[in-house]
Amino acid sequence: MCLSIPSKVVKIDKEGRTATVDTMGITRVASLDLMGEDDIKIGDFVLLHIGFVMNKIDEKEALLSLETYKEIINSMEEEDKRQAILDGDNCQNRATT
């Protein structure tokens, strides 16, 4: 199962159609190919799936979700915390046929 953790946009590369996002302290680059030209701005919160920004979400909702995630991961060991966040990059779209 894949979970999207709200991520904050910290940089946008309009030419490359990518955004650098911060996911609970982990930065990564995500494609903006599924979003409109000016849909995403620096400071926005977004949800990612398999390397793509899927949608922008409300900041209040994002912060509430992040608080819940923090409560969950606070009980985990440090390396497990980091790995749980990084594993989001390895989530594959599993379509059934």
C-alpha positions, 0 to 999 in steps of 0.5 A, a space after each residue: 500500500 502506498 501513502 502520500 505524505 503531504 510535501 511542501 514545494 520549495 523550488 520549481 524548475 519551470 523549464 524542466 517541469 519539476 518541483 523540489 519538495 520537502 517531505 518531513 525533512 527529506 527533499 526530492 524532485 517530482 514531475 509537474 507533468 500532470 499539473 497545469 502550467 501555473 497550478 503549483 507555486 513555492 510554498 504550496 503543499 502537494 501529494 505525490 505518487 510514483 514521482 509525480 505531483 498529483 494535486 495541490 492540497 489545502 495547507 491546513 489539511 496538510 498540516 493536520 495530516 503531517 501531525 498524524 504522520 509525526 505521531 505515528 513515526 515518533 514511535 519508530 526507530 530513527 532509521 525506520 523513520 527515514 526509510 518509511 519516508 524514502 519508501 514513498 519513492 519506490 511505490 509502484 502503481 499496481 494495476 490489476 488485470 
